[in-house]
Amino acid sequence: MGNIDKRLSQLGISLPDTAAPAGTYVPYVLESNQLWISGQVPFWNGRVKYRGKVSCDVSMDDAIMSARICGLNILAQTKKALGDLNRVERVIKLNGFVNSASDFTDHPEVINGASDLMVDVFGELGRHTRVAIGVSSLPLNSTTEVDALLSVRT
């Protein structure tokens, strides 16, 4: 068991099964030492767990959990792409999107659900640049969507 697998176990984290793409795209692209993960929604146990707009349909706590599940799906896609999460050298960037009403402004707090997970799992190498954007809708009426760029060992 590698260091990251041990860390996941210590944190009580089991990675979900990866979801198939919902359109004409691939879930990830590995090019040289960079891994690009397509946008992940809060897909859990075969369905989108959190749907709707933050502050209208979804509580802040649930929105943060939605972003965390997006992060778990990023980790699952990363493991599928690399075979081993120990090949991750650094999380470079997350782009986070929050389905929210026009007067909602706490997007960074919501996307911390995914960002905090990366730091919990990878330590300092999980710290990354980030965008947290509010949008009027997301695929499948998901509450959040997050994509990622990672540096990896080839």
N, C-alpha and C positions, 0 to 999 in steps of 0.2 A: 504494500500500500504506500503510495507516494505521499509527500508532505501535504499537498492540497487535499487529497482524499482523506487524510487523517484530520485535517482542519475542518472539512465538511462534516465528518463524523462527530468531532468535538462540538460543533455548532448545532448538531442534531438536524443537519440538512441532507435530504435525499433529493437528487435532481429528478425533475419530471421527465417523461418521455418527450422527445422532440415532436413538434407539430409539423405537418406537411405544409408547404407554402400554399397560401390562399389565392395565388395568382400566377402569372407567368414570370417567375423569378426563382432564384435559388436561395436557400436559407443562409448560405455563407459563401465567401470567396476567399481562398488562401492564395496569396500572391507574394512570392519571396518570403519576407519575414513579417508580413502583415496579414491579419485575419479580419475580414469585414463580416459582421453578423447583421443580417437583414433585421428590420424592425420586428420586435417580439411584443405580442399583446399578452394580457394576463390569462393565457390558456392553461388550464389546470384540470386534470382528470377528464380530458376529452371535450372540454367546453370552455368558453370564455367566462371566467369566474366573476369579474367585475365589469358591469356595463352601465353606461350613462354618464352624465355630467357631474363633476365634482361640485359640491355645494348645493346642487339641485336634487340629484338622484342618489349620490354617493357621499358618504361622510369622509372627512379628512383622513381618519384612521384607515378606512377601507381603501382610499385612494393611494395612501402610502404603501399599503399591502399589495395593491395592484401593481405598483411600480416595482416592488420587491419581486413579485412573481415574474414580471418581465425580465428582471435581472437573473432569476433562476433559469428562465428559458434561454437567456444568453449563455449562461454557463453550460447548460445542456447542449446547445448547438456547438459551443466551443469544444466540449469533450467529444462530440460526434465528429467534428472536423479534424481534431488533432489526435484523438485516441487517449490523450493524457493531459489533464489540466496543468501538470507540472511544466509543460512546454510553454506556458504563458510567461513572457518576460515582463510585460507591463500592460495594464489597461490604459490605453491612450486617451480615448474619448467616448463619452456617451452622449447621444442625442435623445432627449426625453420630450415626449408630447403628452399633454394633459387635455382631455376632453372636458371643457369647462365653460361656464357662463362668461359673458363678456366682462363682468365686474369682478371676476375671481383673479387674484394676483399672487397667490401663494404657490405658484408652479415649482419653485426651487424646493420647497419643503416636501412636496409630493414626490419629486424625482429623487430626493434623498433616499427613498426606499430602495432604489436600485444602486445608488452611489454607495450608501452605507454597506450594502451587501458586498460590493466589490472590495471595499477596505477590510471588512470582516474576513473575507476569504483569502485575499492576496496580501494583506498588510499594506505597507507603504507602496508596494507595486500596484496596488489597486486604486491609488489616488490618480485622478484623471482630469482632463479638461471636460467641459460639459456645456450643453445647451438645455434649457428647460423652457418650453414654449407652450402657451395655451392655444388650443385650436377649437373650432366649433363642432367638429366631429372626427371620429376615427373609425377605421375598419371594424365591422361587426359591432358597432356602437361601444367599443372597448373604452374603458376609463383612461387607460394609459397605453403608450407604445414607446419602446426604447430600442435603439439600435446601438451598435458598438464597433469600435476599432481597437484591435489589440496587436501588440508586438509579440511575436512568437519565435521560439527556437526552431530552426529548420532541420 
